[in-house]
Amino acid sequence: MKLAHAVAAVLLFTGLAPVVPANAVAPPGLLDSFDGARDASPTYGMNDSLGTRQSGPGKGVTLTRVHGNWTSPAGTPPSYYSQVNNNSYPGRLSFWIGNSAVRLDAPAAADATDSYTVSATVDPNANSAGPDTDWSSVMLSSTSTSTGYVTASDIEIGLTVRRTGEVMLYRNGVTQWATGITATRQSTGFGVTVTVTGASTSTPAVSVTVNGATKAGVLAAPLPRAYVYLGAYLTSGSSTPPYGEVSAVDNLQVSKITQYVDSFDGAADTDPGYGLNDNLAGRQTPQTNAGYTRVSGNWTSTAPPPSNYSQVNNNAYPGKLSFWVAPSAVRTNVPAIPDGDDAIDLAATVDPDPGLFGTPGDWVSLMLSSSSSSTGYVTDAANRLGMTIARNGVVTFYKDGAVFGPTLSATRAAAGYAVSVRITAASTANPTVAVDVNGTRTAFALGAPVGKSYVYLGAYISNGSATAPYKEVSIVDNLQIGKVSPFPFLKYYGTYGTRNDDAAGNHVPDMAGIANLHWINVSPTSAGQPVTYRTDVFASCPPHSCIVYVGSEFFNPDTAAPEPNLNRWNNYVAMLQPYKDKIFGYYLKDEPYIYGVTPAQMDWHANAVKASITAGSIPAGPILMTDTLYDINTWAHVPAAVDWLGMDAYAMDAATIEAAATRLDEMTLDPTDRTYMFPPNVPDTWNGFTTEQQVIGKQYEYLATANRHPKLTALLNFGLWVNTGAAGSHVQSQENVPNLFAIQERIGNSVMNLR
């Protein structure tokens, strides 16, 4: 329904005194300034340059366009409906056409005082091209699947601000204020702040402030986490010049962010998976959908247990992770990492043996381990920090598998035990661990750093049964991890051919905000061309981000015949001098062996580059060599000076990608050596793909492989702006693969900001 038709209901909000947020003076957990993004088709800057425009310990949170309309959603609006850093509205999120909204992909979360604050500057109808009754909206919802319209039933707090300063609030689709706030517009619009205190209680307090005008009241249900939606109602927008009405948002701030939440709701608990990794998109934060692996959870075995030992959303324990039969555990497939404040947050609600079938000392365990191959039992030495919460409320801590520190005695609540762990100064030699279990608190010094850590959940079951009537079961709910790394081993993500030749142009500026590695060639691409080097391309490279192709300085680009001496290379080294801070590494002759280059010639090639690095003539950086699939299958020679070994083939199935990554591991013997691969990012004749969706699927296969191979440090996407010369092949751009490009923006953000 339209906002004008919303029906007023019994008011939950009153004119109570404003609530002062407990964290009012604390820096925000996330600030998005919306500055610096590249506002261009097909993604219009939505997730560009997150690493520089966002700040705070939770930075790196993506945004997603949602319907933002009162009618039944037909899909998300076109991407140009909402833009970031448009030339006409620099440094702002702007809404241009119709009604639309965007969602922050990780929720605001209550802090230690059970409070959170969301604020932004909104400017409805910023250019006065529409009626003054049009509005901007700020919304909080418990779900990530809302349409993002203020009267949607799943919007717990929906605030509208008109250009005239009239502010109204809606909750679950009904009006909450008979008389709203009237605020005075400033030159930048309206500063809006929404604070929720007592968020996990049955009646959270809420304070709303708009340019100094304040109103407060209470909610009728808990709201411990809330997804933030921003939207606009536009009467007079236009998709063609002159564009018409625009509304803008600036400086979105959230006091605390939780990037990983699993509610364990909605999974199908059926054989063989028993729901463990079902419906991840529906039950987890959009920022990170990542599954689990069953592990032993037993001190006597390393073998994974039968799959029915751990289940999600069992009919008897809906919306819960439940452990059955005997001791077992599960591991998150992505590790927790310290946030920008060097802190790790972990929380869950656990209920050991609620049916009282076992002993009072039976427990649920939470563990942080440096290893993805831990048994998942608290005494495993790889567990830097572990804790058990027994049915009787006794909490025991472990460090490196041994009992450590204080014990707690907590009182069980109806839902079990709400557990929160915060590790501060996590990467230092002596972190502080603060623990709260149903309000009983302790803190202690750990005496050892906690870095990237896999989270294990387990249970000790002393009286379970695999057959009916079932006996002891223990449960976990609402797992929260402050920050996780979706791709823990990938350090670099970019493109091959970001600048390849004059025909394709220089696309480093296109990728600078969403990738941290750019393959460029500034040398003449044919020996018959004038020897003109486009070194001006280096000016567009962010510091230490461009891989320089050097093969043409050693081998004729037409015939692959070796140069008679190092004159051409030495001249190129001289040209590189002004751009040393731009260079990441050096890419040797591409696929050398299929062009007849010999192993001895490759040694000469690699050693000459290494000698220039050693002499200080060029900056230190990895020397890269790329082989074909045939080359690695036949163990082709790799010069000792090579630091990174890669392989390119574009139509491999998942098994072949995995086998190729394994062979690259085997061919790089030095522990410091690394590997890289080339996912295709366009459908074309040279790879045999005909649809964008096929290429998207291939992207995820490469990412899954990267998560299994610690040496696989970089993915260089291949296809955009590259013409392989194959019949029917053509140069393509982002507009040819808009959905894949949007996904790659998010992946690039994860690699650059979430490691």
C-alpha positions in Angstrom: 0.0 0.0 0.0 1.0 3.6 -0.5 2.3 5.4 2.6 -0.7 7.9 2.4 -3.0 4.9 2.9 -1.3 3.5 5.9 -3.8 2.9 8.8 -3.0 4.4 12.2 -2.9 2.0 15.1 -2.5 2.0 18.8 0.6 4.0 19.5 3.6 2.3 20.9 5.7 5.5 20.9 5.1 8.3 23.5 6.6 11.6 24.3 9.0 10.2 26.9 12.2 11.9 27.7 14.9 11.2 25.1 17.2 8.2 25.7 20.9 9.2 25.8 22.9 6.4 24.0 25.5 4.8 26.2 28.0 4.9 23.3 27.3 8.4 22.3 31.0 9.4 22.5 32.4 6.2 21.0 33.6 6.2 17.4 31.2 4.3 15.1 31.7 0.7 14.3 31.1 1.6 10.7 31.1 4.9 8.8 30.3 5.1 5.1 31.2 8.5 3.7 30.2 7.4 0.2 33.3 9.3 -1.0 35.5 8.3 -3.9 33.4 5.6 -5.5 33.4 5.2 -9.3 29.8 5.9 -10.4 29.7 4.1 -13.7 27.6 1.4 -15.4 26.8 -1.3 -14.6 27.0 -1.0 -10.8 27.0 2.8 -10.3 29.5 2.8 -7.5 27.4 0.9 -4.9 30.2 -1.3 -3.7 33.2 0.5 -5.2 36.1 1.8 -3.0 34.6 0.4 0.2 38.1 0.1 1.6 38.7 3.9 1.4 35.2 5.4 1.7 34.3 3.3 4.8 36.1 3.4 8.2 35.7 1.9 11.6 36.4 -1.6 12.9 33.6 -3.1 10.9 34.5 -1.5 7.5 34.1 -3.6 4.4 30.3 -4.0 4.6 28.6 -4.2 1.2 25.3 -2.7 0.2 22.5 -4.3 -1.8 19.7 -2.7 -3.8 16.2 -3.8 -2.8 12.8 -3.1 -4.2 11.9 -0.1 -2.0 8.3 0.0 -3.1 4.9 -0.8 -1.5 3.8 -3.0 -4.4 4.7 -6.7 -4.6 8.4 -6.9 -5.5 9.1 -7.8 -9.1 12.8 -7.7 -8.5 15.4 -5.1 -7.6 15.3 -1.8 -9.5 17.7 -1.0 -12.2 21.1 -0.2 -10.8 21.1 3.4 -12.0 18.1 4.1 -9.6 20.6 4.4 -6.8 24.1 5.7 -7.2 27.2 6.5 -5.1 29.4 9.5 -5.7 27.5 10.8 -8.8 29.2 13.9 -10.2 26.1 15.9 -9.3 25.9 14.6 -5.8 29.5 13.8 -4.9 30.3 11.9 -1.8 26.7 10.8 -1.3 24.3 7.9 -2.0 21.7 9.3 -4.3 18.2 8.0 -5.3 17.1 9.0 -8.8 14.0 7.4 -10.2 10.8 5.9 -8.7 10.9 4.4 -5.3 13.9 2.2 -4.3 16.1 1.4 -1.3 19.4 -0.1 -0.4 20.3 -2.5 2.5 23.5 -2.6 4.6 24.5 -6.3 4.3 25.6 -6.8 7.9 23.3 -5.8 10.8 23.7 -3.2 13.5 24.3 -5.1 16.8 23.9 -4.3 20.4 27.0 -3.6 22.4 27.9 -4.6 25.9 25.3 -2.1 27.2 22.6 -3.7 25.0 22.4 -0.6 22.8 23.1 0.5 19.3 22.8 3.7 17.3 22.3 4.3 13.5 22.6 7.8 12.0 22.8 9.4 8.6 22.3 12.8 6.9 19.3 12.6 4.5 18.3 15.2 2.0 14.8 14.4 0.5 14.1 15.9 -2.8 17.5 17.6 -2.7 17.1 19.5 -5.9 13.5 20.6 -5.3 12.4 18.9 -8.5 9.5 17.0 -6.8 6.8 17.9 -4.3 7.8 18.8 -0.8 5.8 15.8 0.6 8.3 13.3 -0.9 10.6 11.8 1.6 13.8 9.9 2.5 13.6 6.9 4.8 15.8 5.2 7.4 14.6 1.8 8.4 15.6 -1.0 10.9 14.5 -4.5 10.3 15.1 -7.9 11.9 15.3 -9.5 8.5 17.5 -9.1 5.5 14.7 -10.0 3.1 12.6 -6.9 3.5 11.4 -5.0 0.5 12.8 -1.8 2.1 9.5 0.2 2.2 8.6 1.9 5.4 5.2 0.3 5.8 6.4 -3.2 5.1 5.3 -5.5 8.0 8.9 -6.6 8.6 10.2 -3.1 9.2 10.4 -2.7 12.9 11.3 1.0 12.8 10.6 3.0 9.7 11.3 6.7 9.7 10.4 9.1 6.9 11.7 12.7 6.6 10.1 15.1 4.2 11.8 18.1 2.7 9.6 20.3 4.8 11.0 18.6 8.0 7.9 16.6 8.9 9.1 13.3 10.4 6.9 10.2 10.8 7.6 6.8 12.2 6.1 3.4 11.4 6.4 0.0 12.9 5.5 -3.3 11.2 3.4 -1.5 8.7 1.4 0.8 10.9 1.8 4.4 12.0 3.4 4.9 15.4 3.1 8.6 15.9 -0.1 10.6 15.9 2.0 13.7 15.9 5.5 13.4 14.5 8.6 15.6 14.7 8.9 18.8 12.7 12.6 19.6 12.2 14.2 22.6 10.5 16.1 21.7 7.4 19.8 22.7 7.2 21.8 23.3 4.1 22.9 19.6 3.9 19.4 18.2 4.8 18.6 16.5 8.1 20.8 14.7 10.5 18.9 11.6 11.7 19.8 9.4 14.7 18.0 6.4 15.9 19.2 4.8 19.2 17.9 1.5 20.6 18.6 0.6 24.2 17.7 -2.5 26.1 17.7 -4.0 22.6 17.4 -7.7 23.8 14.6 -6.9 26.3 10.9 -7.3 25.6 10.4 -3.5 25.5 13.5 -1.8 24.0 13.7 1.9 24.4 14.0 4.0 21.2 15.1 7.6 20.7 14.8 9.5 17.4 16.6 12.8 16.8 16.3 14.8 13.6 18.2 18.1 13.5 17.9 18.4 17.3 14.2 17.6 17.5 13.8 14.5 19.6 11.1 11.9 20.4 11.3 8.7 22.3 9.4 5.7 23.3 9.4 1.9 23.5 9.1 -1.0 21.2 6.9 -4.0 21.8 9.5 -6.8 21.0 13.2 -7.4 21.2 15.4 -6.0 18.5 19.0 -7.1 19.4 20.1 -6.8 15.7 18.8 -4.8 13.0 19.4 -4.5 9.2 19.7 -0.9 8.1 17.7 0.1 5.0 17.8 3.5 3.3 15.2 4.6 0.8 13.4 7.4 -1.0 10.0 8.2 -2.4 10.4 10.1 -5.7 7.4 11.5 -7.6 9.3 13.2 -10.4 12.4 11.2 -11.1 13.5 10.6 -14.7 15.9 8.1 -16.4 16.7 10.6 -19.1 18.1 14.2 -19.0 17.0 16.4 -17.4 16.8 13.8 -14.7 14.4 15.4 -12.3 14.0 14.7 -8.6 16.9 13.3 -6.6 17.2 12.4 -2.9 20.5 11.9 -1.2 22.1 10.3 1.9 25.5 11.0 3.5 27.7 9.7 6.3 25.9 6.5 7.3 27.1 5.5 10.8 26.4 2.4 12.8 27.7 2.1 16.3 28.5 -1.7 16.0 28.4 -4.2 13.2 28.2 -7.9 13.3 29.2 -9.4 10.0 28.3 -13.0 10.6 25.1 -14.2 12.1 23.4 -17.6 11.8 19.9 -17.9 13.2 19.7 -21.6 12.1 16.2 -21.0 10.9 14.5 -22.5 7.8 16.9 -25.3 7.0 15.5 -28.7 5.8 16.7 -31.2 8.4 16.8 -34.2 6.1 19.2 -37.0 5.3 22.0 -36.8 4.3 22.9 -33.3 5.2 20.5 -32.9 8.2 20.2 -29.2 7.5 23.8 -28.2 8.5 24.4 -26.2 5.3 20.9 -25.8 4.0 19.3 -22.4 3.5 22.4 -20.5 4.3 21.2 -17.5 2.4 18.0 -17.4 4.4 19.4 -17.8 7.8 22.8 -16.0 7.7 23.8 -12.4 7.0 24.0 -11.5 3.3 27.6 -10.2 3.9 28.8 -13.8 4.5 27.0 -17.0 3.6 29.4 -19.7 4.7 28.7 -23.2 5.8 30.1 -25.7 8.3 32.1 -28.9 8.4 31.4 -31.7 10.8 34.5 -32.7 12.9 35.1 -35.3 15.5 34.4 -33.3 18.6 35.9 -36.2 20.5 39.2 -36.7 22.3 39.6 -40.3 21.1 39.1 -39.9 17.3 39.8 -37.6 14.4 37.1 -39.1 12.2 34.1 -37.0 11.4 30.9 -38.3 13.1 27.8 -39.5 11.2 25.9 -36.6 9.8 22.9 -37.1 12.1 25.0 -36.3 15.1 24.6 -32.6 14.4 21.4 -31.2 12.8 19.9 -27.8 12.0 16.2 -26.9 12.4 15.1 -30.4 13.7 11.4 -30.5 14.4 12.1 -31.0 18.1 14.5 -28.1 18.2 13.4 -25.6 15.5 15.7 -22.8 14.5 18.6 -24.4 16.4 21.8 -26.2 15.8 21.4 -29.4 17.8 24.0 -32.1 18.8 22.7 -35.7 19.2 23.9 -39.2 20.1 27.5 -38.6 21.3 30.3 -36.0 21.5 30.8 -34.2 18.2 31.4 -30.7 16.8 31.2 -28.5 13.7 33.6 -25.9 12.3 32.8 -22.7 10.5 34.3 -22.8 7.0 35.4 -19.2 7.3 37.6 -18.0 10.1 37.0 -15.1 12.5 39.5 -12.3 12.2 40.3 -9.3 14.4 38.4 -6.2 13.3 39.8 -2.8 12.8 40.1 -2.3 16.6 42.0 -5.6 16.8 39.1 -7.2 18.6 37.3 -10.5 18.0 33.7 -10.8 19.1 31.9 -14.2 19.4 28.4 -14.8 20.8 25.8 -17.5 20.9 22.9 -18.9 23.0 23.7 -22.4 24.2 21.5 -24.9 26.1 23.4 -28.0 27.2 21.1 -31.0 27.8 17.8 -29.1 28.2 15.9 -32.5 28.5 18.0 -33.5 31.5 18.9 -36.9 30.1 22.6 -36.6 30.8 24.6 -35.4 33.8 24.7 -31.9 35.2 28.3 -31.5 34.0 27.6 -32.2 30.3 28.4 -29.2 28.2 28.3 -27.1 25.0 31.7 -25.8 23.9 32.9 -22.8 21.9 36.4 -22.7 20.6 38.7 -20.5 18.6 41.4 -22.4 16.8 44.3 -21.5 14.5 43.7 -24.7 12.6 41.0 -25.8 10.2 41.9 -29.4 11.1 41.3 -29.4 14.8 39.3 -32.3 16.3 36.9 -29.7 17.7 37.4 -31.0 21.2 38.3 -28.4 23.9 41.6 -30.1 24.8 42.9 -30.0 21.2 46.2 -28.0 21.5 45.3 -26.0 18.3 42.5 -24.3 20.2 44.0 -21.0 21.4 40.8 -20.3 23.4 38.1 -22.7 24.4 35.2 -22.7 26.9 32.6 -25.2 28.1 29.3 -24.2 29.5 27.8 -27.0 31.5 24.1 -27.7 32.1 24.7 -26.7 35.8 26.1 -23.3 34.8 29.7 -24.0 35.4 31.9 -22.3 32.8 35.5 -23.6 32.3 38.1 -22.0 30.1 41.0 -23.6 28.1 44.1 -22.2 26.5 45.9 -24.3 23.9 43.9 -27.3 25.1 44.7 -27.0 28.8 42.4 -25.7 31.6 43.2 -22.0 32.1 42.0 -19.0 34.0 39.0 -18.5 36.2 35.7 -20.5 36.3 32.2 -19.0 36.4 29.0 -20.2 37.8 26.0 -18.8 35.8 22.3 -19.2 36.3 20.4 -20.9 33.5 17.6 -18.9 31.8 14.6 -20.3 30.0 16.5 -20.3 26.7 19.7 -21.6 28.2 22.9 -19.5 28.4 23.5 -16.3 26.5 27.3 -16.3 25.9 29.4 -13.4 24.6 33.2 -13.3 24.3 35.2 -10.2 23.3 38.9 -10.4 22.9 40.7 -7.1 22.8 44.2 -6.4 21.6 43.7 -9.8 20.0 46.9 -9.9 17.9 49.2 -8.6 20.7 51.2 -10.8 23.0 48.7 -10.5 25.9 45.0 -10.1 24.8 42.2 -9.5 27.3 39.3 -11.9 27.2 36.0 -10.6 28.5 33.2 -13.1 28.9 29.5 -12.7 29.8 27.3 -15.7 30.5 23.7 -14.7 31.4 25.1 -11.5 33.1 27.8 -13.3 35.0 31.1 -11.7 33.9 34.8 -12.3 34.0 37.9 -11.0 32.3 41.4 -12.3 32.1 44.7 -11.9 30.3 45.3 -14.7 27.8 49.1 -14.3 27.4 49.2 -15.3 23.7 47.9 -13.7 20.5 44.7 -14.7 18.8 44.7 -14.0 15.1 42.7 -15.6 12.3 40.7 -18.3 14.1 38.2 -21.0 13.0 35.2 -21.2 15.3 34.2 -24.6 16.5 31.0 -25.5 18.3 30.6 -28.8 20.1 28.8 -30.7 22.8 29.6 -33.5 25.2 26.7 -35.9 25.1 26.9 -38.7 27.8 23.5 -40.3 27.3 22.4 -39.8 23.7 20.7 -42.3 21.4 20.7 -42.8 17.6 17.3 -44.4 17.6 13.9 -43.4 19.1 13.2 -42.7 21.9 15.9 -40.1 21.6 17.7 -39.0 24.7 20.2 -36.3 25.4 20.4 -33.3 22.9 22.3 -30.0 23.3 21.6 -26.9 21.3 23.1 -23.7 19.9 21.3 -20.7 18.6 22.1 -17.2 17.1 25.8 -17.6 16.5 27.4 -14.2 16.0 31.0 -13.4 14.9 32.0 -9.8 14.6 34.2 -10.2 11.5 35.1 -13.1 9.3 37.2 -13.7 6.3 35.3 -15.4 3.4 38.5 -16.0 1.5 41.2 -16.5 4.1 44.1 -17.4 1.9 43.5 -15.0 -1.1 45.4 -11.8 -0.6 45.1 -10.5 -4.2 42.2 -10.2 -6.6 42.3 -8.4 -9.9 42.3 -8.8 -13.7 44.7 -9.8 -16.5 44.8 -7.2 -19.2 43.6 -4.3 -17.1 45.8 -2.5 -19.6 46.8 -4.7 -22.5 47.2 -2.6 -25.7 46.1 0.7 -27.1 42.9 -0.8 -28.7 41.6 -2.1 -25.3 42.7 1.0 -23.4 43.6 1.5 -19.8 41.1 0.1 -17.3 43.1 0.4 -14.2 40.9 3.3 -13.0 37.8 1.1 -13.6 39.2 -1.5 -11.2 41.2 0.5 -8.6 38.4 0.6 -6.0 37.4 -3.1 -6.3 40.7 -4.9 -7.0 44.2 -4.8 -5.7 46.1 -6.4 -8.5 46.3 -5.2 -12.1 48.1 -6.9 -15.0 49.4 -4.2 -17.4 51.4 -4.2 -20.5 52.8 -0.8 -21.6 55.3 -2.2 -24.1 54.8 -2.3 -27.9 52.7 -5.4 -28.7 54.3 -6.0 -32.1 58.0 -5.8 -33.1 56.9 -4.0 -36.2 55.4 -1.1 -34.2 57.3 2.0 -33.3 59.1 1.3 -30.0 56.7 3.5 -28.0 56.1 2.7 -24.3 52.9 3.9 -22.7 54.5 4.5 -19.3 51.8 7.1 -18.5 49.6 4.2 -17.6 51.5 3.8 -14.4 50.1 7.1 -13.1 46.7 5.4 -12.8 48.1 2.5 -10.7 47.5 2.7 -6.9 50.7 2.1 -5.0 52.2 -1.4 -5.4 49.2 -2.7 -7.4 50.4 -3.2 -11.0 52.0 -6.4 -12.3 54.2 -5.3 -15.2 54.5 -7.5 -18.2 58.2 -7.7 -19.1 58.2 -10.6 -21.6 58.5 -8.3 -24.7 61.8 -6.9 -23.3 63.4 -10.4 -23.6 61.6 -12.0 -26.5 60.4 -10.7 -29.8 56.6 -10.1 -29.4 56.0 -11.5 -32.9 58.4 -14.5 -33.1 59.3 -15.1 -29.4 62.9 -15.1 -30.5 65.2 -14.1 -27.6 66.7 -10.6 -27.7 70.5 -10.7 -28.4 71.3 -8.8 -25.2 69.8 -7.0 -22.3 69.7 -3.6 -23.9 66.0 -3.5 -24.3 65.4 -4.6 -20.7 67.9 -2.1 -19.4 66.2 0.7 -21.3 62.9 -0.4 -19.9 64.3 -0.4 -16.4 65.3 3.2 -16.9 61.8 4.1 -18.0 60.4 2.5 -14.8 62.3 4.7 -12.4 59.6 7.4 -11.9 57.0 4.7 -11.2 58.7 2.4 -8.7 56.0 2.9 -6.0 53.4 1.7 -8.5 54.9 -1.7 -9.2 53.8 -4.9 -7.5 55.7 -7.5 -9.5 57.1 -8.7 -12.8 55.3 -11.1 -15.2 57.7 -13.1 -17.4 57.0 -14.2 -21.0 53.4 -15.5 -21.1 53.0 -19.3 -21.7 56.6 -19.4 -22.9 57.0 -23.1 -23.7 54.2 -23.2 -26.3 56.1 -20.5 -28.2 59.3 -22.5 -28.3 61.1 -20.8 -25.5 63.6 -23.1 -23.8 64.1 -23.7 -20.1 67.6 -22.2 -20.3 66.2 -19.1 -21.9 63.6 -18.8 -19.1 66.4 -19.1 -16.6 68.2 -16.2 -18.4 64.9 -14.2 -18.4 64.1 -14.7 -14.8 67.6 -14.2 -13.5 68.0 -10.9 -15.3 64.8 -9.6 -13.7 66.0 -10.9 -10.3 69.4 -9.2 -10.8 67.8 -5.9 -11.4 65.8 -6.3 -8.2 68.9 -7.3 -6.3 70.7 -4.2 -7.6 67.9 -1.9 -6.5 67.3 -0.8 -10.1 63.6 -1.9 -9.7 61.6 -2.4 -6.5 61.4 -5.8 -4.9 58.3 -7.8 -5.9 57.4 -11.3 -6.9 58.5 -12.6 -10.3 55.6 -14.4 -11.9 55.5 -17.1 -14.5 52.4 -18.5 -16.2 52.2 -22.0 -17.7 49.6 -23.9 -19.6 47.7 -26.8 -18.2 49.8 -29.1 -20.4 53.0 -27.5 -18.9 52.1 -28.2 -15.3 50.8 -31.7 -16.1 54.2 -32.4 -17.6 56.2 -30.7 -14.8 57.6 -28.0 -17.1 60.8 -26.3 -15.8 60.3 -23.5 -13.3 63.3 -21.1 -12.9 64.6 -20.8 -9.4 64.1 -17.0 -9.5 60.3 -17.4 -10.0 58.3 -16.6 -6.9 54.7 -17.1 -8.1 53.7 -19.9 -10.5 50.4 -19.6 -12.3 48.4 -21.7 -14.8 45.8 -20.6 -17.4 43.1 -22.7 -18.9 39.5 -21.5 -19.0 37.1 -24.4 -19.6 38.2 -26.6 -16.7 35.6 -28.4 -14.6 35.8 -28.2 -10.8 37.8 -31.3 -10.5 40.4 -30.2 -13.0 40.7 -26.7 -11.3 41.3 -28.5 -8.0 43.9 -30.9 -9.6 45.7 -27.9 -11.2 45.9 -26.1 -7.9 47.3 -29.2 -6.3 50.0 -29.5 -9.1 50.9 -25.8 -8.7 51.4 -26.5 -5.0 53.7 -29.4 -5.8 55.7 -27.4 -8.3 56.5 -24.6 -5.8 58.9 -26.1 -3.3 60.0 -23.0 -1.5 57.7 -22.3 1.5 57.5 -18.7 0.5 56.5 -19.4 -3.1 52.9 -18.7 -4.1 50.5 -19.7 -6.9 47.8 -17.9 -8.9 45.0 -18.8 -11.4 42.9 -17.1 -14.0 39.1 -17.5 -13.7 37.2 -16.5 -16.9 35.0 -13.5 -16.5 33.2 -13.3 -19.8 31.5 -16.0 -22.0 33.3 -16.2 -25.3 34.4 -18.6 -28.0 37.8 -19.3 -26.4 36.3 -20.7 -23.2 33.1 -22.3 -24.6 30.7 -20.5 -22.2 27.6 -19.0 -23.7 25.9 -17.4 -20.7 26.9 -15.0 -17.9 25.5 -17.5 -15.4 27.9 -20.2 -16.5 30.8 -17.9 -15.9 29.5 -16.9 -12.5 29.4 -20.6 -11.5 33.0 -20.9 -12.6 34.0 -18.0 -10.5 32.7 -19.7 -7.4 34.5 -22.9 -8.3 37.8 -21.0 -8.4 37.0 -19.4 -5.1 36.2 -22.7 -3.5 39.5 -24.0 -4.7 41.3 -21.0 -3.3 39.8 -21.7 0.1 41.4 -25.2 0.1 44.9 -24.1 -1.0 46.9 -21.7 1.3 49.5 -21.1 -1.4 46.9 -19.9 -3.9 47.3 -16.2 -3.1 45.8 -14.4 -6.2 43.1 -14.7 -8.8 43.5 -12.7 -12.0 40.2 -12.7 -13.8 40.6 -13.1 -17.6 38.4 -12.0 -20.4 37.3 -8.4 -20.0 39.2 -6.1 -22.4 41.1 -9.1 -23.9 40.8 -10.4 -27.4 42.5 -13.8 -27.6 42.5 -13.8 -31.4 40.2 -16.9 -31.5 37.6 -16.9 -34.2 34.5 -15.0 -33.1 36.2 -13.6 -30.0 35.8 -9.9 -29.2 36.8 -7.4 -26.6 34.1 -7.1 -23.9 33.4 -4.7 -21.1 31.6 -4.8 -17.7 28.3 -4.0 -19.3 28.4 -7.4 -21.0 28.5 -9.2 -17.6 26.7 -6.8 -15.2 25.8 -9.5 -12.7 29.2 -11.0 -12.6 30.8 -7.6 -12.3 28.6 -6.8 -9.3 29.7 -10.1 -7.7 33.3 -9.4 -8.4 33.0 -6.0 -6.7 31.9 -7.9 -3.5 34.6 -10.5 -3.8 37.2 -7.8 -4.3 35.9 -6.1 -1.2 36.2 -9.3 0.8 39.8 -9.9 -0.3 40.9 -6.3 0.2 39.1 -5.6 3.5 38.2 -8.9 5.1 41.3 -11.0 5.6 
